[in-house]
Amino acid sequence: MRLTPSARALPLAYAIGSVGYDRFQDTAQSGYDNVLNFQAGIALSDRIALEGGYAFESFVAPNDFYDRQLHRANARMVFDVTSSLQVTAGYAYREGDVISYAVPPRPDIARFSIEREDEDEFGQPLRTAYKLLGRTHAVSFSVAYQLMKYASVQIGYEYAITMHDPLQYENHVVEANIAVAY
């Protein structure tokens, strides 16, 4: 969401729903992805906006083991440094189902998860899959630069940590995008 200068004085709120099909190599992990997303934003000044939202995601697979649901809340600050340069800092919290794989099997994870042995989604060796509740904290930072009226570039970074004692997964994501409108 991006508040335009003419809309800065008005609060902005919207809801979006989407349905998609995720195909994962014709395995039991393929299924329908449903998302209901609520977002809102308000300008704090001519150059600073606060945005936030909530989303509910549900993934339905033919095999119940791969069904997943999660809740996500996010907040971000948007800074218009110049008319062409925008900097964004954000935080997101996600809580919901996580599928984790291990070779060899991990009895310590089996204590607090649903276990499924001999999964071959990633080829050999066969893995044990674990479905568990995970909580993710993520921080992000991005820079967007408008090249011309109909084109811009964006570079972003996100650090996320997903936890369920004693497990802890870290994730680093770097994105580079070129956007062209017509």
Order of alpha helices (4+ residues) and beta strands (2+ residues): beta-beta-beta-beta-beta-alpha-beta-beta-beta-beta
